[in-house]
Amino acid sequence: MKLYSQVKEVIKITIQQKIDMALAYSVNVTKKDIADKLGVTPSAFGQRLKTGKFTQSELETIASVLERV
C-alpha cells in the first residue's frame, strides 16, 4: 500500500504559523529579537507576519535568528 494514498487532506501552513511554531520551541528568541535583526519595529514585523510577505534574504535572517537557540 502506498503511503500517499492514505493521506486524506493536505494541511497548508502559512509563514506566520511556521515562525510562530519556531518561536514556541525557542526559549530565548522573541518576535522583537527578529524585528530588531530585520531593522524594523515589532509592530511592522507583526504586520509583515500577517501578510507573509518576506524576501528570501529576510527569511534567511529570520532563520539565522531562530537557529541561535
Secondary structure, DSSP 8 states (H G I E B T S, - for coil): --GGGG--------HHHHHHHHHHH-SS--HHHHHHHHTS-HHHHHHHHHHT---HHHHHHHHHHHHT-
